[in-house]
Amino acid sequence: MLIKKLNGITAKEIIPGFHGRFVHSPHMTLAHWNIKAGSPLPEHSHPHEQITTVLEGTLELTTEGKTHVLTPGSVAVIPSDVPHSGKAVTDCRVIDVFYPRREDYQ
């Protein structure tokens, strides 16, 4: 079992404006993001399944050519290998869950 304080985990800026704190289990990664307003998420894909939950702010998420506006309480399920992109419309707090574990976020 692992118990940590989130504020005790050093944030990493993965792309400009996206600061994440990461918790890893043997099989999955939980990411707590603080995203600056206006920060773009370039289109990308990865083999991980991803579930995104917006806690605060407004986040645009584009998949399969359609842009969705996510607000607090919105949840998006992104299958593996699906290209997606986005932009923080406002400052945002977001939680992402990835399966399998994101080794690149270690």
C-alpha positions, 0 to 999 in steps of 0.5 A: 500500500502507498499513501502520499500527500499530493502536495508532497509530490513534485509537479512536472511541466510535461508540456508548456502550461501543463503541470502534473503530479503523478501517482503510479501503481504497478498497472496504472497512473493517476495524474493531477494537472494544473493547467494554465489558461490558453495552454494548448494540448497538441494532437497526439495519441498513446497506447494508454486508455485515458479517463479525464475528469475536469474538477475546475475550469473549462477545457476543450477536448477534440477527438475524431474531428469534434471539439467538446467543451468540458466543465467541472464534473465532465468526464471523457473516456479516450480509448487507446491510440485515438488521436486527441488534442485540446486547450485550456479555456480557463485555468483548470484542475484536471485528473487523468487516469491512464492504463497501463501505467505511463512510464514516460511520466515517471 
